[in-house]
Amino acid sequence: MRSGKVYLVGAGPGAPDLLTLRAAELLRQADIVFYDALVHPDIVQIAAHAEHVAVGKRCGKHSTAQRFINKRLVDAVRKHAHVVRLKGGDPMLFGRAQEEIAALRAAGIEFEVVPGVTSALAATAEVGVSLTQRGVARSVTFVTPRIGEGQDSNDWARAAMSADTTVIYMGLGQAEQIAEALIERGMSQSTPVVVVENASLPGHREFKLTLADLPGLASIGVAGPAVILMGDVYSDASAHAFEVVPRTRYA
């Protein structure tokens, strides 16, 4: 049996031209590519001579179990020299890469992680506002309220409260709970918030609001992947697609 190498590659936030040169070269060399649901099709097509295997994981939709993905990677590397696991954004941020790394290590398989541009950076670039600004924000936190099945709840709100600028991943479906949790912790209801949908892609949209308005996101119809940016750095942000969100029950 042959044993190759697995490359955990970051596909970036969406736009194919934000892929790193290293990632593109590995895709051209790949024998087989396991790719996530949010990876742009044009990025997958760079691996023109490889077998393409969709293992996408989307909230609320059918997805491949993580343990099955782990097994597929281990099995594939016994047959192929170059195995690419293509993940949206950066593999090491909310990408469950550590579970795949653990499986590869347990099987004695060589691997390499290739970083990618995470969606937080693409989203704030769309808005044209730095995550950190002298005299305004010197700390940033990336959090998610999402928890996996069977996992204990996490105190994401504590982390959000501790930083000057907060980026919330996978929070779109929990906008009301996010606002309520942060306001209860003492965050000002007038805290500036910008929601960016489909960051880096031609159809991206931006919505500027406040923390108190956040539950009203459901009325806008944001359907694509989105990140929630919040903090005083966004007080002067001007959203490209500005919409007034009705205020909630918070006084």
Phi, psi and omega in degrees: 000135178275159177223119182259216184223144178254132178247116175270105192249132175279124181272355181084185188281350180153304183297127181301328183280003172263002175293141179286158178298321179298316180297317180298319180295319179294324177295322179294330181271350189294144172267328179210142182231124173259118189235150180281166184294327186271001178287131182298135181305326181294331177289317179299322183291347175298328177277066189295330185257008184259161170281135182254126181233116179279125177229039187299147178230108178238138180300129176080002181234164179300135180215166180275131180298141184299321181296329178288322176299316179303314181295320180298321179296314180296318179294319184295322184289345175282345182248334187236149180280324184235106180249125180248127172255105188264117185243143176295146179068229177250134184301331189266008179234107180054031182247005180058025179296327184297326178293323179288321177298317180298319179294320180292318178297318180298329180270000179070033184257136179287142179214164176216140178257129180246111185297158175223168178286121180280155188296333178300318181289321178292321182294313182289335174292322177299319181286335182078033180230130179287141176297330178237140178217136180302128179082354181238309184218122179240005180216148181224141174230141174253123182224165170215137176278351182291139174230150180282164180299129178083001180265153177288154177295152180244148183272063182296329183295324178298317179295320180297323181289338187275351185245157177287323179234135182236137173242124181252120177267147173052043182247002187302317182282355181237030185302317181295315180295324179296311180299315182297316182296318183286322178294320177297328179283348178113003177290138182297138178295338180270007179305126180296139179226138171232128176254127181243122180256135178055049180305137177081351181261156183304327183269023183291150177227152180231141180228121179260130181206197176238170180301321180296332181276348190306320180301338180288358179303327182300332182279346182278326181089037175288119186245331182280173176300137185218153173239149180253120180253134179214147180145167183296339179299339183263011183296330181254011181292142176243111183287142179294323182239072186285131175223137178281126180261128181304141178291154184262194181289348181292126184282000000 
